[in-house]
Amino acid sequence: MVSNLYLKLSEFQILKGDDRPFGNLYGTASSTVLTEFLSPQEIIDMPEDELLTFLA
């Protein structure tokens, strides 16, 4: 599980400013995305309106 998290999100630490997907890497939204999606592709495949509802 930990290695899967690392592979999915290791780039988060080097992103700066507006390139960061979450303002707080340890906040509710980022934690939920980490636990609900198994890969970045699942996020990409989700329709935008469903993703926005999910994050809200």
C-alpha positions in Angstrom: 0.0 0.0 0.0 2.7 2.5 0.9 4.7 1.8 -2.2 1.5 2.4 -4.3 1.0 5.7 -2.6 4.6 6.7 -3.3 4.3 5.8 -6.9 1.0 7.7 -7.3 2.1 10.9 -5.5 5.9 11.1 -5.3 5.8 14.1 -7.7 3.7 16.1 -5.3 6.7 17.1 -3.3 8.5 18.8 -6.3 5.5 20.6 -7.7 5.4 24.4 -6.9 2.7 27.0 -6.9 -0.3 26.5 -9.2 1.0 23.1 -10.4 0.1 21.6 -7.0 -3.2 19.8 -7.2 -4.0 20.4 -3.5 -3.2 23.3 -1.2 -2.6 20.9 1.7 -1.1 17.5 0.9 -2.5 16.2 4.3 -5.9 17.8 4.0 -9.3 16.1 3.6 -9.5 16.4 -0.2 -6.0 14.9 -0.8 -6.6 12.2 1.8 -9.9 11.2 0.2 -8.4 11.0 -3.3 -5.6 8.8 -2.0 -8.0 6.4 -0.4 -10.7 6.3 -3.1 -8.7 6.1 -6.3 -6.2 3.3 -7.1 -4.5 5.2 -9.9 -4.3 8.6 -11.6 -6.1 7.1 -14.6 -9.2 6.5 -12.5 -9.3 10.2 -11.7 -8.8 11.1 -15.4 -11.6 8.7 -16.5 -14.1 10.1 -14.0 -16.5 12.7 -15.7 -15.6 16.2 -14.6 -19.0 16.9 -12.9 -18.8 13.6 -10.9 -15.3 14.5 -9.8 -16.3 18.0 -8.7 -19.3 16.5 -6.8 -17.0 13.9 -5.2 -14.5 16.6 -4.0 -17.2 18.9 -2.8 
